[in-house]
Amino acid sequence: METTVGQALGVGRVRVHPLFLALMVGAFFAGMLKTALLLFTFVLLHEFGHAITARHLGYRVEEVSLLPFGGVAKVSYARLGFSPRQEAMVAIAGPVVNLLLCIACTVLSLFGWMNEGTYQLCMQMNSWIGIFNLLPGLPLDGGRILRAARSRRIGYERATLEAYNVAFGLSILLMLTGVLALFTGHPHLGMMLLGLFLFATAWRGKRDVRSETMRFLDAKRRQPKTVLQMSTLAVPNTVSIRDVVVQFSPDRYHIVYILGNDGLVQALLEEIELLDAVFEGRWLEPVGSLLTDA
């Protein structure tokens, strides 16, 4: 059932993970309810920033979910990554909301409408949410920006894997920083928990990269015929169809030159021919097999 706020903004359902609610209850008994409510509000506004931007770009937002250590705006069919420019726009919208909240809090403080303690707390929370989400690893906003910047150059799947690998490195760095802080007498449990959260979500995301690639390729096959820049590849005729199509990039139409054993061009294949072969179940066949079908 859609919440009133989500329905009013046109961003679908707003769901709260049970563990998030458990943290709120724990905060109440720990005397930190104000802090927890502020965090809830800022994370929700951050995700609304993503959702409203995605909706403005024509995507259908299914729901906004609040998780124990963040949130996610779920877009129908997860097609945001298939348009690098739009993916970057939606990704940056969340941290921009946190920046605007920092500015708003500063204005309120200057006019004396917010006490110093609340001002410092709001600034710290929004700074942490914005900076953490800008780290360049999937599924964080910075990882989506990295994939958008790299996918046209190295292909959608490789850019996705690259962003997940960066996330693994960042998660280990965060956890090590938390451990070192413990030994220096300044324990930072939040740093370790954020590292664990990033590692777990990146692990789950990387595990599903193959299915994400198939959705991307299916979207390319079905995309409306519009004016696209052309990209060319040259591959030996023994290379599998899979090894070719995983190099396909968003917003490009690919022409593939097939090289014979002598290194000379035997023929050329268009993107749509290779994509049709993929969804005919010929994923592992060599690209040279498509020439015998002609």
N, C-alpha and C positions, 0 to 999 in steps of 0.2 A: 504493500500500500504506500503510495507516495505521501511524503510529508507535505504540509501546507507550504513550507518555505521552498522545497524543491519544485513543487507544482507551480508556484508563483513565478519562479525564475526559469521554468521550462527545462530543468536539468534532471528530471526523473526522480527516482527514489533517493532518500538520504538514509543510509543504514549505518548503524553503530555496532562495531564488533563487540561481543560480550566481554572480552578482556579489557576493552577500552572503558566499558561501564564499571568493571571490577576495579580498575585503576581509580576511577572517580570515587567509588565507595571507599577505597583505601585512603584516598586523599582527604575525604571527609573525616574519617577517624583519626587521621594524622594531623588534623588542623590545617590542611593545605587546600581546602576546597576552592578558595578564591583563585589560587594558582592553577588548579586543575580546570576550572571553568574558563579562565582566560586562555589556557592552552587549547581547550576544546574549541573555543570561538575562533582563534587565529588559524588553527588547522582547517576548520570548516571553511573559513573565508578564503584560505589559500586554494582549497580544492574547488570552491565556487569560481575562483578566477580561471582555473583550467576549464571547468565545465561551461561557463558562459562564453568563453572565447571559442571553444569547440562548437558550441551551438551556433554562434555568430558565423562560423565558417561553413555551416551547413551540415554538421555531423549531428546524429541523434545520440544524446547522452542518456544512457540507461540508468545509471545511478551514481551517487557519490557515497563512498564508503569511508568511514573513519576506523582506522586500525590502531592497535596499541601504540605504535611508534610513527604514526603518520596517517596518510589517507590516499585515496585513489579515485579519480574520476573515470568511470568505465564508459567508453565510447562504443557504440554499436559496431560489431564486427572487427573492432580493434584496427581500423584502417588508417589511423593517424600517421603511422610511420611510412605509409606509402606515398606521402607527399612531404618531402623534406622541409619545404618552407612552412607549411601549415603545422607540421609537428613541432618545429622550433617556436612558432608563434604561440601555440597552446602551452608548450613547456615553460616558456619564459613568463607566461601570465601569472603563474602561482607566486614566484618570487617577487614579481612586480607588485602584487597585492600586499606582500609583507613590507616592501619598501614604502608603499603608500600609507600603510598602517603606522610605520615608524614616523613618517612626516606628520600624520594626523595627531599622533600622541605628543610629538614635539610642540605642535601648535597649541594643543589643549594644555600642556604644561606651562607654556609661555604666558597663556592667559589666566593661569591659576586655576584651571578647571580640572586638574589632575594632580594629586599629591606626588611628591618626589618618589616615594616608595613604589607606587603603582606605575609611575612613568618608567623607572629603571627596570621593573619587572617586564613591562610590555616591550620595551626596547630590546632587552636580552632575548625574550622569547621569539620575537619576530626576526631578529638578527640570526638566531640559531636556526630557525625554520628555513629562512631564505638561503643562508650560506650552506647548510647541510644539503638542501635539495639541489643546489647548483654544482655539487661535486659531480665530475664527469663520468659517472658510472650508472648503467641501467640497473634498476628501473627508476632512478632519480631523474629529476628534470634536466640536470646537467648531462646525464647520459643520453637523454633523448635529443638534446641539442648536439651532442657529439655525433650521434648516429646520423642526424640530419645533415651535418656538415661533411660526413665521410661517405655516406651511402652512394652519392653520385659518382664518387671517385673509385671506390673499391667494391661496390655492390652492396645490396641490402643485407644479405646474410653475414658477410664478413664484417660489415660495420656494426651489426648487432652483436656478434661474438666479441668484437673488439671492445665495445662498451661494457659488456658483462665482465670481461677479463679485467678491465680497469676497476670495476666495482669490487672484484675479489681483492685486488691489491689495496684499494682504499679501506675495505673492511678489516683487513689484517692490520693495516697501519693504525686504524682507530682502536682496535682491540689492544695492540701493543702499547699505544699511548696511554690507554686506560690502566694497563698493568704497571707501566713505569710510574704513572701518577700515584699508584697505590704504594709503591716502594719509596717514593719521595715524601710520603706522609700527607699527600693531598689526593685522596682517592676520588676518582671520577667514574662512578658506576654508570652514569648516562652515556659516557663515551664508549664503554664496553658494550652496553646494550644496543647502541646505535650500530656498532660494528657487527654484532651478531645478527641484528635485523637485516642489515645490508647484505651480509654474506648469505643468509638464508633465502632472501628474495632473489638475489642474483643467481644462486644455485638452481632455484625452481625455474627462473626465467630461462637460463641457459639450457636446461633440460628440455624445454619446449621450443627451442629455436627451430627445429626441423618443421614442426607443424606451423609455426609462424611464417617460415619461408614458403610453405605450400599455400598459405592464405595470401601471401604477397603475390606469388606467381599467378594464382587464380584471379586476383584483382587486376593484374596486368592484362591477363587474357580477356577480361570482361570490360576493361575500361573503355569509355567512349572514345571514338576515333577523333582525336584532336591533333593540333599541330604540336609535334614534339621534336626536340633536338635528337639527332641520330648519333648513336655510339657504335663503334665497330670493334669486333674481336677477331683474332686469328688463332685457330686451334688445330692441332693434328686430328686426322680423321679417326684416330683410335681413342680419343678422349670421350668419357661418358657424357651423355646428355646432362646428367646432374651436375657434373663439374663445370659445365658451360653456363647453365641457367642460374646457378647460385652467384654468378658474377653480374647478373642483371641488376640495373640500378633503377630507382624511381625516376619518373619524369624523363625517361629516355626511351627511344625505340632502337633496338639492337639489330645490327646486321652482322652475321657470323661468317667469316671466310674459312672454308674447310681446306686444310693443307694435306696434300698427299705425302707419300713416303719420300719423295724427292724435294719436299719443302715448297713446292709450287701450289698455287691455288687451284683446287679441283672444281669448286663450286662455291656458291654462297647460299646461306639459309637465312630466312627472316625470323624475327623473334617469335611470331605467331606459330610458325611451323614447329619450333622447338617446344613451345608451351603446349601445343596440342599433343605432341608426343609424350610429354610428361604426364598429362592427364589421360592418356591412353594406356598408361602403365609401362611405358618404355624408358623409365627413369635411368636405368643402369646400362642401357644399350649404348654402343659407341655412336657418335654423331654421324659417322660414315654410313651407318645403316639407313639413315634417312635419304641418302643419295640414291640407293637402290630402289627406293619407293617411287622416285620421280618418274 
